[in-house]
Structures are given as structure tokens and as C-alpha cells.
Amino acid sequence: MDPEIRTLTARLLATRALPRSDRLVRRALVDETFRLELDRRLAAIGMQLLDNPYAAHVSIGLTPDMHEPVFGAGREYAASNLGLTRDEVALLVIIWSLIVLPKRERQVTRQDLADDGQEDMFGADKPVEHGGGVSAGLPEASLIADFGAQLGGKTKVRNFMLGKLARLGFIERRHGVVHEGPLLDVLLDYRLMADRVIQGTLGEVLAGAGRALPERNAFEIADTASDDAEAIDE
């Protein structure tokens, strides 16, 4: 086995997530031969590389055919195979909605947090940005005030639930602010969840708490903008 593939596989298993900027991760993303061998080695143990180009990290997870053999002995995994309670899953989805949905819109439309709303005619040529330029934090106090009562109480959310999500790598807590953790974007599938949140009951709950979400899936917004640009060119 290529020693670098062995090293990368071991690091992914040990740390669960690595930044896209990591040298070996970059090689896996651009070197087709290296990637094919990495995928083959991971598949041999029922694992796969989880790579979302809009996420700042990569991770590994079970291949679909391994879900039932690994987690099927008990039914608790139907809600979460990470030992999360229903309240904790709900909080995780709320945080994902408030951080990743707006972030993805900024990434797809090539805007950032400091954007003043003016059109950038060269925006489509910009590389996808990750990190603090597009991913905003959530004040813990505001999050708890808005949703603590529905999730088992403010003390429970502050002292237990947020801490658990941080230990699992979904969030980072810094100076009273909840930030995106290495696994928040890579483990939760935007294309699967976005429409369900925006158009579903949770979207109404978030709107009722004064939390604005994008009106549409970010990729639909990008498609519309592309169509408009083509119409102007014609």
C-alpha cells in the first residue's frame, strides 16, 4: 500500500475529519489514481470518503450497504447513530439551518458576509470560499432564548446539548458564539435537507422566531441567476 494512503486512512479514522487544505487531502481530491486507490481501500472495510466541495473538511462514513449490518442490531440508530436524543437532533438541524443554509447561498452566489448587496459581474469566476468569510456564528444567548424552551429548557441546552454537539465535531463554541464545526456541513446533506427545511414546518418555526432563511434552495437561486444572465446576453 502507498504509505501516504495508509497515513491518510489512519488519520481519517483517528480524527474523523481533516481540512481540505491538508496536503494528503488535497492529493486525494486532485490525483485520480490516488483517489481510486483510497476509495478501494476504504470500501474494503465498508467505509467511504465524504467530500462536499462546499465544506471546509472531508470525513469518512459507512457505505450505504453497511448501515444495517453495523447499526441494525438496535433500533435506536433510526434517530441517530451518534447517540443523539430527539431534542439534540432537533437542535443540530436548527443550527445547521441557521448556519449552513445562508452560508451555501453565499457560496453559490459568490458573496461573503461583508458583501453590501452590490452585483459582482466577475463573481461567478471566484473560487468557492470556506470559513469565516461566508459562515456566520450564532450567539448562544440568542439561540437559547429562541429555542431553549422547546428543547427541554435553557439550562439543558446550554450545559449539555451544545457541549455534546461540540464534542462530536458538529459545532465549535467560542466566547459565547456557536460556530460551524468540521462535521456540520460534510455530514448533513444540503441537497437532501434544504428544501425540507425551507418549505417544511421547521422553516415556519424558524421564521416565527425571527430567523430569516433563504427563500429557495441556493442552487435554484444560482440557476435562476444564470438564466437571467443568458437572457441579457441574448
N, C-alpha and C positions, 0 to 999 in steps of 0.2 A: 504493500500500500504506500502511496505517496505520503511521506511524513507530514507534509503540510495538510493534507486531507485528514489524516489521523489527528493532528493537532486541532484543526478547526472542529472536527466532530466532537472531540473530547471537551473543548471549550464550550461548545453549544450545549452539550449535555450537562456540564457543570454549572454554567451561568444562566442558561435558558434564553438569553438574548445577548446579541452583540451589535454594536453600531455599524451602520452601513459604511462608515469611514474606516473601519478596521481593515488592515491590509489583506488578510485572508478572505474576509467577507467580500471585499471589492473584487478579488480574483474570482471568487465563486460567481459573482454577478456578471463578469465580462468575459471570462475564459470558458468557452463552451465545453471543452474537453474536461477541464477540472470540475465544472458543474455536473456534467453527466456522471462522472465517477463518484462525486459526493452524493448525488441523488441515489445512485446504485447502492452505495454503502449504507446510507440511511434507510433505504427501502428494505434492505436485508434484515433490519431489526424493527421493521414496522413503523419507521419514522419518515418524515418529510421536512424539507426546508420551507419555512413560511416566510415569503418575501412579498411585501407590499411596497411598490415603488414610492408611495406617498408617506410611508412610515420611516422613521429615522433609524429603526433597528430591524434586524431579522431574528427569527426564532425557529424553533423546531416543534413539531407536534406529531401526533399519531396519524397514520394514513387512515382513510375512512374505513377500510376493512378491518382495522384493529380496534375500533371503538367498542364494539360489542364484546369481543374476547377479553379486552382489558378491563372495561368498566361494567360489563353486563352482569357480573355476579351479584351486585346490589343495585337497587333501583334508584338510589339517591342521586346517581350521576345524571338522571334525567333533567334535574335542575342545574347542576354544576358538578363537574368532575374535580373541582378545586376545593371542595368542602365549603362553598359559599351557601349561606341561607338565602331564602327568597328575598328578604329585606336587603341583604348585601348585593345580590344580583341586581335588584331594582336600583340601588344607589349607584352601582357600577354603570348601568345603562344610562342613568341620568347624567353622570359625569361624562360619559362618552358622548352623549348628545350635546352637552354644553361646550365641550372642548373640540371634539373631532368633527362634528358637522360643520361648524363655522370655519374650522381650520381647512377642511377639504375644499370648501368653496373658495377660500383664499388661494389655495394651492392650484386648483384647476383654472382659476381666472387670473393667476399670476399677480395677486395683490398681497399686501402684507398688513400687519397691524397698524403701521404708520400711514397707510395709504389714505389720501384725502378724498378719494372717490373720483378723481380725475381719470379719464381714459388714458391708457398707455398703449400707443399704437404698436410698440415693439414687445408688449407683454407676452404674447404667445411664444416668443423666441427665448424667453427666460427659462433657465432650468428650474425644476421643481425645488422649492425651498422647504427645509425642515427646521424644527427647533423654535426658538422664541420669537423669530420674526413672523411666524404665522400661527403659533399655538399659544393661546392666551390662558392664563391661570384663573382659578376661581377662588375668591376669598372664602375661607372656611366658614366664617361667621354668617355670611350671606347664604351659603349653601345650606347650612344647618337651620337657619331661620326659615327658609323657604320650604324645606322638605323634612326636617327633623321629626316633626310631629307625626307625619305619615309613615315614617320608617322606624318607629319604636322608641322615639324620644331623642332629644338633643344630646343628652349625655352618652347614650349608646352610640350614636353616630360619631360623635367627636372622639370618644375614648376607645372604642372598639372597632367599629366598622371601617372608618377611614384608615386606622392603623393596619387592619388586615389587608385592605386593598393595596396599601403601600408595601407591606411585606411580600405580597405576591407579585409586585412589579407593575401593577396597573397604574399607580399614581405615585407622585412624589410630593411630600409636604414640606414646604419651606416658608418659614416666617408667617405662618397663618394662611398660606395660599396653597391650594391644590393645583399641582401641575401635572401634565401628561407624563406618565411613566413609560418605560421602554416597551411594555407589552400592550398598552391600551389600544393603539392603532393597529398593531400587527395581528393580534389575536381576535379582535372583533371585526367582522367582515362588513365594511361600509356598504358595499353593493347589496348585500342581503338586508341590512338593518335600516338604511337611510329612509327609504320610503315608508317602512313600517312605523318609524318614529315620527316622521314629519306628518304623515297622513293619518296616524293612529291616535289612540286615546292618550298616549304619553305626550304627544305633541300638544294636545289640548291642555293637559295638566301643566306642562312647562309654560305654555302661553298664559295660563291662568295665574302663574306665579310671577309673571312679568319677564319671563326669559324668552327672548326672541330667537327663533330658529330660522334657517333659510326656508324660503317658501317651497323650494323644489330640491330634488337631488342635484348635487353640484355638477354631475356630468350632463344632466339635461340642460342646465343653465349654459354650460360650455357649448353644447350642440346648438342651442338657440343663437348664441352669440356668433358662432361660426356661420350659421345660415344667414344671419343678418349681414355679416361682413361680405359674404359671397354675393348677396343681393346688391349691396352698394357697389361692388366691383363691376357687376354687370351693368 
